[in-house]
Amino acid sequence: MKALKYVIGGAAVGVAAVYLLGYDYLFSGISKTYLKGKLSANIDDGNLFPGNLIATEEPVLWAEDPEYNHKELPEHMVENLKHSKTAAFVVIKNGKILHEQYWDGYNQLSSTNSFSMAKAVTVMLLGKALEEGIIRNIDEKLSDFYPEFEEKEFGCDVTLKNLAQMEAGLDWDENYNNPFLPNAKAYYGKNLVKATFSRRFKEESGTRFEYQSGSTQLLGFALKKALNQTLASYLSEKFWIPMGMEQNATWSTDHYGMEKTYCCIHSNARDFAKLGQLFLDNGKVGEKQIFNPDFIEQMRTPTQKSKEIYGMGLWINHDNPIKHYYFLGLQGQYIIMVPEHNMVIVRTGSYKNNPKNDRGRPDQVRFLVNETVQLFQ
């Protein structure tokens, strides 16, 4: 009995220490992963978090290409897609759906986690707010929206552009496996202010490129302050409804209604493809210009600091003979734009060991671009 008391007492002390040290989010993480048979965040975990609705009003289905699903994928492509636990693979060419295929019980209606593809969507909202004059210019400082950043060393001069280009100088280790680092706290914690505003800046902004979820989350906070509405509702008004998205989507939030702007838009592959088509069409939907083409060009122009692989929210590959740029999310979420062939390629799924030997970019993206273009050109 005495031994049992020691065990219980020790457990209580351990739990108290976890809360005191600010690691209470670990309990949420364990309940949403290990207790559900998962080892980490997954593409189907949207219903485990609070979220804001991204509504559509008049869905417009993709027009089908005359060759829609007439051609089977070659065996080596299928093997690659199956090996990487692909949920959906969609190809759009010349504005029409040419091929779509699903595995493991997923289908056209399946809503999966965008993960970091949401970073590019957050930058799109910045572009729209600039276009509408809600934010005056992209060089406004984060401290203009949150004066507390004036007191942070190096933090007082961080601009919205620095945040969008991943040149903020934030002290943020972009590690998805260590539960004690900031990504886990942001993902599983209840309060994004605590997870991000507490971070220091380690160097002057604009010094170098460093991909960080925390930078996009801070950009999201600035947008929320400027817009004075949920980012999900703004996304709905400015993009989801005008683009005729086929389904409503949701954007995961913390427990105070703040969207996880670095992550976590839950939608389907067909609607993700519409985001890609918007970029190929330079911001037009039909005859209507809904997004500033100059800002699109800024987003897809690679920066020198990133050594030409990142723009603003978008990854870029001009090294490959078939040039492309793309939205990129954890575990292999891709919306890939191939301008030369007027093609959008979407892949969603759960690629846990996604090799990134291509200058920090996933090898699979280049593989899918080259193989898909060859198959459907």
Buried (B, 14 or more C-beta within 10 A) or exposed (E): EEEEEEEEEEEEEEEEEBEEEEBBBBEBBEEBBEEEEEEBBBBBBBEBBEBBBBBBEEEEEBEEBEEBEEEEBEEEBBEBBEEBBBBBBBBBBEBBBBBBBBBEEBEBEBBBBBBBBBBBBBBBBBBBBBBEEBBEEBEBBBBBBBEEBEEBEBBBBBBBBBBBBBBBBBBBEBEBEEBEBBBBBBBBBBBBEBBBBEBEBBBBBBBEBBBBBBBBBBBBBBBBEBBEEBBBBBBBBBBBBBBBBBBBBBBBBBEEEBBBBBBBBBBBBBBBBBBBBBBBBBBBBEEEEBBBEEBBEBBBEBBEBBEBBBBBBBBBBEEBEBBBBBBBBBBBBBBBBBBEBBBBBBBBBBBEEBEEEBEEBBEBBBBBBBBBBEBBE
